[in-house]
Amino acid sequence: MSNATEVWPTGLTEGQALEIHRNLIQGTQMFGVIAALAHLLAYIYSPWLH
Amino acid sequence: MIYGRLWLVVKPTVGIPLLLGAVAVGSFAVHTALLTNTSWVKKFLNGSAASAVVQTQSTVASVAPPTLQV
């Protein structure tokens, strides 16, 4: 971790950047689970791959 | 990992909408490709997907290779 007082182009501290990223990754994982469920339903209820 | 440090150089108010927009465009493209390259999506949207499934299976059966008569 670089020192917390360093100023970056976006003006965020490293802690803030990592916090945003953690939430973005969690949201992406939720999107992934929903997409996997949608593909499962499409596989079951549609002629896709049959 | 280092990826979280992206937001030190890319403004989240720019990066996140860009990311979500790219996912939306990609998803729209896949759905459009499915709609234009398959028949069953159109049938589903017209409310006759069940017959589309049956019909796809029957066409597969009718196209089966002829068995060798010995």
N, CA and C atoms of all chains as a GROMACS GRO file, in nm:
protein
  360
    1MET      N    1   0.084  -0.119   0.000
    1MET     CA    2   0.000   0.000   0.000
    1MET      C    3   0.089   0.126   0.000
    2SER      N    4   0.064   0.213  -0.103
    2SER     CA    5   0.142   0.338  -0.102
    2SER      C    6   0.092   0.420   0.017
    3ASN      N    7   0.165   0.528   0.053
    3ASN     CA    8   0.124   0.598   0.175
    3ASN      C    9  -0.012   0.665   0.153
    4ALA      N   10  -0.093   0.669   0.258
    4ALA     CA   11  -0.234   0.707   0.245
    4ALA      C   12  -0.249   0.852   0.202
    5THR      N   13  -0.146   0.936   0.217
    5THR     CA   14  -0.164   1.079   0.187
    5THR      C   15  -0.131   1.110   0.041
    6GLU      N   16  -0.086   1.006  -0.034
    6GLU     CA   17  -0.046   1.032  -0.173
    6GLU      C   18  -0.168   1.078  -0.252
    7VAL      N   19  -0.151   1.177  -0.342
    7VAL     CA   20  -0.263   1.229  -0.421
    7VAL      C   21  -0.256   1.166  -0.560
    8TRP      N   22  -0.366   1.103  -0.599
    8TRP     CA   23  -0.372   1.036  -0.730
    8TRP      C   24  -0.459   1.121  -0.823
    9PRO      N   25  -0.447   1.089  -0.958
    9PRO     CA   26  -0.523   1.172  -1.053
    9PRO      C   27  -0.672   1.183  -1.020
   10THR      N   28  -0.732   1.076  -0.972
   10THR     CA   29  -0.876   1.086  -0.949
   10THR      C   30  -0.906   1.153  -0.813
   11GLY      N   31  -0.802   1.173  -0.732
   11GLY     CA   32  -0.826   1.239  -0.604
   11GLY      C   33  -0.872   1.143  -0.496
   12LEU      N   34  -0.886   1.013  -0.532
   12LEU     CA   35  -0.929   0.915  -0.432
   12LEU      C   36  -0.806   0.868  -0.354
   13THR      N   37  -0.829   0.826  -0.233
   13THR     CA   38  -0.722   0.759  -0.159
   13THR      C   39  -0.727   0.612  -0.199
   14GLU      N   40  -0.620   0.539  -0.168
   14GLU     CA   41  -0.616   0.397  -0.204
   14GLU      C   42  -0.730   0.321  -0.137
   15GLY      N   43  -0.759   0.356  -0.013
   15GLY     CA   44  -0.866   0.288   0.060
   15GLY      C   45  -1.000   0.307  -0.009
   16GLN      N   46  -1.027   0.431  -0.054
   16GLN     CA   47  -1.154   0.457  -0.122
   16GLN      C   48  -1.161   0.378  -0.252
   17ALA      N   49  -1.050   0.373  -0.325
   17ALA     CA   50  -1.049   0.303  -0.454
   17ALA      C   51  -1.077   0.154  -0.431
   18LEU      N   52  -1.013   0.098  -0.330
   18LEU     CA   53  -1.033  -0.046  -0.304
   18LEU      C   54  -1.175  -0.073  -0.259
   19GLU      N   55  -1.234   0.023  -0.186
   19GLU     CA   56  -1.371   0.005  -0.139
   19GLU      C   57  -1.468   0.003  -0.258
   20ILE      N   58  -1.449   0.100  -0.348
   20ILE     CA   59  -1.535   0.105  -0.467
   20ILE      C   60  -1.522  -0.027  -0.544
   21HIS      N   61  -1.398  -0.071  -0.558
   21HIS     CA   62  -1.374  -0.191  -0.638
   21HIS      C   63  -1.438  -0.313  -0.574
   22ARG      N   64  -1.433  -0.320  -0.442
   22ARG     CA   65  -1.493  -0.436  -0.373
   22ARG      C   66  -1.643  -0.443  -0.405
   23ASN      N   67  -1.708  -0.327  -0.400
   23ASN     CA   68  -1.852  -0.325  -0.429
   23ASN      C   69  -1.880  -0.356  -0.575
   24LEU      N   70  -1.794  -0.306  -0.663
   24LEU     CA   71  -1.814  -0.332  -0.807
   24LEU      C   72  -1.800  -0.482  -0.835
   25ILE      N   73  -1.701  -0.544  -0.772
   25ILE     CA   74  -1.680  -0.688  -0.793
   25ILE      C   75  -1.799  -0.767  -0.739
   26GLN      N   76  -1.850  -0.725  -0.622
   26GLN     CA   77  -1.964  -0.796  -0.564
   26GLN      C   78  -2.086  -0.784  -0.655
   27GLY      N   79  -2.108  -0.664  -0.708
   27GLY     CA   80  -2.220  -0.645  -0.800
   27GLY      C   81  -2.204  -0.729  -0.924
   28THR      N   82  -2.080  -0.736  -0.974
   28THR     CA   83  -2.055  -0.816  -1.094
   28THR      C   84  -2.081  -0.963  -1.065
   29GLN      N   85  -2.044  -1.010  -0.947
   29GLN     CA   86  -2.069  -1.151  -0.913
   29GLN      C   87  -2.218  -1.178  -0.907
   30MET      N   88  -2.294  -1.084  -0.852
   30MET     CA   89  -2.440  -1.103  -0.845
   30MET      C   90  -2.498  -1.110  -0.986
   31PHE      N   91  -2.448  -1.021  -1.073
   31PHE     CA   92  -2.491  -1.023  -1.213
   31PHE      C   93  -2.458  -1.158  -1.274
   32GLY      N   94  -2.342  -1.210  -1.244
   32GLY     CA   95  -2.301  -1.340  -1.298
   32GLY      C   96  -2.391  -1.453  -1.254
   33VAL      N   97  -2.431  -1.452  -1.128
   33VAL     CA   98  -2.520  -1.559  -1.078
   33VAL      C   99  -2.655  -1.550  -1.147
   34ILE      N  100  -2.707  -1.428  -1.162
   34ILE     CA  101  -2.837  -1.411  -1.228
   34ILE      C  102  -2.827  -1.456  -1.373
   35ALA      N  103  -2.716  -1.421  -1.439
   35ALA     CA  104  -2.700  -1.459  -1.580
   35ALA      C  105  -2.690  -1.611  -1.593
   36ALA      N  106  -2.620  -1.675  -1.498
   36ALA     CA  107  -2.607  -1.821  -1.505
   36ALA      C  108  -2.745  -1.884  -1.490
   37LEU      N  109  -2.826  -1.830  -1.398
   37LEU     CA  110  -2.961  -1.883  -1.378
   37LEU      C  111  -3.045  -1.865  -1.505
   38ALA      N  112  -3.030  -1.748  -1.569
   38ALA     CA  113  -3.107  -1.721  -1.692
   38ALA      C  114  -3.066  -1.818  -1.802
   39HIS      N  115  -2.937  -1.846  -1.812
   39HIS     CA  116  -2.892  -1.942  -1.915
   39HIS      C  117  -2.944  -2.082  -1.885
   40LEU      N  118  -2.950  -2.117  -1.757
   40LEU     CA  119  -3.002  -2.250  -1.720
   40LEU      C  120  -3.149  -2.260  -1.761
   41LEU      N  121  -3.225  -2.156  -1.732
   41LEU     CA  122  -3.368  -2.157  -1.768
   41LEU      C  123  -3.384  -2.161  -1.920
   42ALA      N  124  -3.298  -2.086  -1.991
   42ALA     CA  125  -3.306  -2.085  -2.138
   42ALA      C  126  -3.274  -2.224  -2.191
   43TYR      N  127  -3.176  -2.291  -2.131
   43TYR     CA  128  -3.138  -2.426  -2.176
   43TYR      C  129  -3.253  -2.523  -2.152
   44ILE      N  130  -3.322  -2.508  -2.036
   44ILE     CA  131  -3.429  -2.603  -2.002
   44ILE      C  132  -3.551  -2.576  -2.090
   45TYR      N  133  -3.590  -2.449  -2.104
   45TYR     CA  134  -3.722  -2.418  -2.163
   45TYR      C  135  -3.716  -2.375  -2.308
   46SER      N  136  -3.598  -2.379  -2.369
   46SER     CA  137  -3.596  -2.337  -2.510
   46SER      C  138  -3.520  -2.442  -2.591
   47PRO      N  139  -3.532  -2.438  -2.724
   47PRO     CA  140  -3.463  -2.540  -2.806
   47PRO      C  141  -3.311  -2.520  -2.811
   48TRP      N  142  -3.262  -2.417  -2.740
   48TRP     CA  143  -3.118  -2.389  -2.743
   48TRP      C  144  -3.039  -2.512  -2.701
   49LEU      N  145  -2.947  -2.556  -2.790
   49LEU     CA  146  -2.856  -2.669  -2.765
   49LEU      C  147  -2.930  -2.802  -2.754
   50HIS      N  148  -3.058  -2.806  -2.799
   50HIS     CA  149  -3.127  -2.938  -2.801
   50HIS      C  150  -3.124  -2.988  -2.943
   51MET      N  151  -0.512  -0.789  -0.463
   51MET     CA  152  -0.471  -0.773  -0.603
   51MET      C  153  -0.469  -0.622  -0.634
   52ILE      N  154  -0.417  -0.593  -0.751
   52ILE     CA  155  -0.389  -0.454  -0.783
   52ILE      C  156  -0.506  -0.386  -0.852
   53TYR      N  157  -0.608  -0.466  -0.891
   53TYR     CA  158  -0.709  -0.410  -0.980
   53TYR      C  159  -0.788  -0.297  -0.916
   54GLY      N  160  -0.803  -0.302  -0.786
   54GLY     CA  161  -0.879  -0.198  -0.719
   54GLY      C  162  -0.815  -0.061  -0.734
   55ARG      N  163  -0.683  -0.063  -0.762
   55ARG     CA  164  -0.613   0.066  -0.774
   55ARG      C  165  -0.647   0.135  -0.906
   56LEU      N  166  -0.723   0.067  -0.988
   56LEU     CA  167  -0.764   0.130  -1.115
   56LEU      C  168  -0.830   0.265  -1.088
   57TRP      N  169  -0.911   0.267  -0.978
   57TRP     CA  170  -0.989   0.387  -0.950
   57TRP      C  171  -0.905   0.501  -0.896
   58LEU      N  172  -0.774   0.477  -0.883
   58LEU     CA  173  -0.685   0.587  -0.848
   58LEU      C  174  -0.655   0.670  -0.972
   59VAL      N  175  -0.667   0.608  -1.088
   59VAL     CA  176  -0.634   0.679  -1.213
   59VAL      C  177  -0.753   0.694  -1.305
   60VAL      N  178  -0.859   0.608  -1.288
   60VAL     CA  179  -0.980   0.624  -1.370
   60VAL      C  180  -1.092   0.668  -1.277
   61LYS      N  181  -1.154   0.780  -1.310
   61LYS     CA  182  -1.260   0.831  -1.223
   61LYS      C  183  -1.375   0.730  -1.222
   62PRO      N  184  -1.423   0.688  -1.105
   62PRO     CA  185  -1.535   0.593  -1.099
   62PRO      C  186  -1.660   0.646  -1.167
   63THR      N  187  -1.681   0.780  -1.167
   63THR     CA  188  -1.801   0.834  -1.230
   63THR      C  189  -1.793   0.819  -1.383
   64VAL      N  190  -1.672   0.791  -1.434
   64VAL     CA  191  -1.656   0.766  -1.578
   64VAL      C  192  -1.644   0.616  -1.602
   65GLY      N  193  -1.562   0.548  -1.522
   65GLY     CA  194  -1.532   0.407  -1.546
   65GLY      C  195  -1.651   0.316  -1.526
   66ILE      N  196  -1.728   0.338  -1.421
   66ILE     CA  197  -1.837   0.245  -1.391
   66ILE      C  198  -1.950   0.255  -1.494
   67PRO      N  199  -1.997   0.376  -1.529
   67PRO     CA  200  -2.099   0.382  -1.635
   67PRO      C  201  -2.049   0.324  -1.768
   68LEU      N  202  -1.921   0.345  -1.796
   68LEU     CA  203  -1.864   0.292  -1.920
   68LEU      C  204  -1.869   0.140  -1.918
   69LEU      N  205  -1.833   0.082  -1.803
   69LEU     CA  206  -1.832  -0.064  -1.788
   69LEU      C  207  -1.974  -0.120  -1.803
   70LEU      N  208  -2.068  -0.059  -1.731
   70LEU     CA  209  -2.207  -0.108  -1.737
   70LEU      C  210  -2.264  -0.089  -1.877
   71GLY      N  211  -2.226   0.021  -1.942
   71GLY     CA  212  -2.275   0.045  -2.079
   71GLY      C  213  -2.222  -0.059  -2.174
   72ALA      N  214  -2.096  -0.098  -2.156
   72ALA     CA  215  -2.037  -0.200  -2.244
   72ALA      C  216  -2.109  -0.333  -2.225
   73VAL      N  217  -2.141  -0.367  -2.101
   73VAL     CA  218  -2.212  -0.492  -2.075
   73VAL      C  219  -2.350  -0.486  -2.140
   74ALA      N  220  -2.416  -0.371  -2.132
   74ALA     CA  221  -2.550  -0.357  -2.192
   74ALA      C  222  -2.542  -0.371  -2.343
   75VAL      N  223  -2.444  -0.306  -2.406
   75VAL     CA  224  -2.430  -0.314  -2.552
   75VAL      C  225  -2.401  -0.459  -2.592
   76GLY      N  226  -2.314  -0.525  -2.518
   76GLY     CA  227  -2.283  -0.664  -2.549
   76GLY      C  228  -2.405  -0.753  -2.537
   77SER      N  229  -2.482  -0.733  -2.432
   77SER     CA  230  -2.601  -0.815  -2.411
   77SER      C  231  -2.703  -0.790  -2.522
   78PHE      N  232  -2.716  -0.662  -2.560
   78PHE     CA  233  -2.811  -0.626  -2.667
   78PHE      C  234  -2.768  -0.693  -2.797
   79ALA      N  235  -2.636  -0.696  -2.823
   79ALA     CA  236  -2.587  -0.757  -2.947
   79ALA      C  237  -2.616  -0.906  -2.949
   80VAL      N  238  -2.597  -0.972  -2.835
   80VAL     CA  239  -2.621  -1.117  -2.830
   80VAL      C  240  -2.768  -1.146  -2.853
   81HIS      N  241  -2.856  -1.067  -2.790
   81HIS     CA  242  -2.999  -1.091  -2.808
   81HIS      C  243  -3.041  -1.064  -2.952
   82THR      N  244  -2.982  -0.962  -3.014
   82THR     CA  245  -3.015  -0.932  -3.154
   82THR      C  246  -2.967  -1.046  -3.243
   83ALA      N  247  -2.848  -1.097  -3.215
   83ALA     CA  248  -2.795  -1.207  -3.297
   83ALA      C  249  -2.885  -1.329  -3.284
   84LEU      N  250  -2.931  -1.356  -3.162
   84LEU     CA  251  -3.019  -1.472  -3.142
   84LEU      C  252  -3.149  -1.452  -3.220
   85LEU      N  253  -3.203  -1.329  -3.212
   85LEU     CA  254  -3.332  -1.302  -3.277
   85LEU      C  255  -3.320  -1.317  -3.428
   86THR      N  256  -3.207  -1.275  -3.483
   86THR     CA  257  -3.196  -1.277  -3.629
   86THR      C  258  -3.149  -1.413  -3.681
   87ASN      N  259  -3.083  -1.494  -3.595
   87ASN     CA  260  -3.027  -1.619  -3.647
   87ASN      C  261  -3.102  -1.743  -3.602
   88THR      N  262  -3.208  -1.727  -3.521
   88THR     CA  263  -3.283  -1.847  -3.484
   88THR      C  264  -3.431  -1.823  -3.516
   89SER      N  265  -3.506  -1.930  -3.520
   89SER     CA  266  -3.651  -1.913  -3.545
   89SER      C  267  -3.727  -1.921  -3.414
   90TRP      N  268  -3.670  -1.994  -3.316
   90TRP     CA  269  -3.749  -2.020  -3.196
   90TRP      C  270  -3.764  -1.898  -3.106
   91VAL      N  271  -3.672  -1.800  -3.115
   91VAL     CA  272  -3.690  -1.682  -3.030
   91VAL      C  273  -3.810  -1.603  -3.081
   92LYS      N  274  -3.819  -1.591  -3.213
   92LYS     CA  275  -3.933  -1.519  -3.271
   92LYS      C  276  -4.062  -1.590  -3.236
   93LYS      N  277  -4.059  -1.722  -3.244
   93LYS     CA  278  -4.180  -1.799  -3.211
   93LYS      C  279  -4.214  -1.780  -3.064
   94PHE      N  280  -4.110  -1.777  -2.978
   94PHE     CA  281  -4.136  -1.757  -2.835
   94PHE      C  282  -4.203  -1.622  -2.814
   95LEU      N  283  -4.151  -1.519  -2.882
   95LEU     CA  284  -4.209  -1.384  -2.864
   95LEU      C  285  -4.350  -1.377  -2.920
   96ASN      N  286  -4.380  -1.470  -3.014
   96ASN     CA  287  -4.517  -1.474  -3.066
   96ASN      C  288  -4.604  -1.570  -2.986
   97GLY      N  289  -4.545  -1.625  -2.879
   97GLY     CA  290  -4.628  -1.707  -2.791
   97GLY      C  291  -4.646  -1.847  -2.841
   98SER      N  292  -4.559  -1.896  -2.931
   98SER     CA  293  -4.578  -2.035  -2.978
   98SER      C  294  -4.446  -2.110  -2.964
   99ALA      N  295  -4.375  -2.088  -2.852
   99ALA     CA  296  -4.244  -2.152  -2.834
   99ALA      C  297  -4.262  -2.302  -2.815
  100ALA      N  298  -4.368  -2.346  -2.747
  100ALA     CA  299  -4.384  -2.489  -2.718
  100ALA      C  300  -4.384  -2.566  -2.849
  101SER      N  301  -4.461  -2.515  -2.947
  101SER     CA  302  -4.466  -2.589  -3.075
  101SER      C  303  -4.330  -2.580  -3.141
  102ALA      N  304  -4.255  -2.470  -3.116
  102ALA     CA  305  -4.121  -2.456  -3.178
  102ALA      C  306  -4.032  -2.569  -3.128
  103VAL      N  307  -4.041  -2.601  -2.995
  103VAL     CA  308  -3.956  -2.708  -2.940
  103VAL      C  309  -3.994  -2.838  -3.006
  104VAL      N  310  -4.126  -2.868  -3.011
  104VAL     CA  311  -4.171  -2.996  -3.069
  104VAL      C  312  -4.128  -3.002  -3.215
  105GLN      N  313  -4.147  -2.890  -3.285
  105GLN     CA  314  -4.119  -2.891  -3.429
  105GLN      C  315  -3.970  -2.911  -3.451
  106THR      N  316  -3.885  -2.850  -3.367
  106THR     CA  317  -3.741  -2.866  -3.388
  106THR      C  318  -3.704  -3.013  -3.369
  107GLN      N  319  -3.766  -3.078  -3.267
  107GLN     CA  320  -3.732  -3.219  -3.245
  107GLN      C  321  -3.782  -3.303  -3.363
  108SER      N  322  -3.902  -3.269  -3.416
  108SER     CA  323  -3.954  -3.354  -3.526
  108SER      C  324  -3.868  -3.334  -3.650
  109THR      N  325  -3.821  -3.212  -3.678
  109THR     CA  326  -3.738  -3.193  -3.798
  109THR      C  327  -3.607  -3.270  -3.781
  110VAL      N  328  -3.555  -3.276  -3.658
  110VAL     CA  329  -3.430  -3.350  -3.636
  110VAL      C  330  -3.456  -3.497  -3.667
  111ALA      N  331  -3.572  -3.549  -3.622
  111ALA     CA  332  -3.602  -3.692  -3.644
  111ALA      C  333  -3.616  -3.719  -3.793
  112SER      N  334  -3.682  -3.628  -3.865
  112SER     CA  335  -3.708  -3.658  -4.008
  112SER      C  336  -3.580  -3.649  -4.089
  113VAL      N  337  -3.482  -3.578  -4.038
  113VAL     CA  338  -3.358  -3.561  -4.118
  113VAL      C  339  -3.263  -3.677  -4.087
  114ALA      N  340  -3.300  -3.768  -3.995
  114ALA     CA  341  -3.208  -3.876  -3.953
  114ALA      C  342  -3.163  -3.956  -4.075
  115PRO      N  343  -3.038  -4.006  -4.076
  115PRO     CA  344  -2.984  -4.076  -4.194
  115PRO      C  345  -3.063  -4.206  -4.219
  116PRO      N  346  -3.083  -4.245  -4.348
  116PRO     CA  347  -3.159  -4.368  -4.381
  116PRO      C  348  -3.085  -4.491  -4.329
  117THR      N  349  -3.157  -4.586  -4.271
  117THR     CA  350  -3.089  -4.707  -4.218
  117THR      C  351  -3.061  -4.802  -4.335
  118LEU      N  352  -2.948  -4.876  -4.329
  118LEU     CA  353  -2.905  -4.964  -4.439
  118LEU      C  354  -2.993  -5.088  -4.441
  119GLN      N  355  -3.062  -5.115  -4.554
  119GLN     CA  356  -3.147  -5.235  -4.564
  119GLN      C  357  -3.058  -5.352  -4.608
  120VAL      N  358  -3.037  -5.457  -4.525
  120VAL     CA  359  -2.947  -5.569  -4.561
  120VAL      C  360  -3.032  -5.682  -4.620
   0.00000   0.00000   0.00000
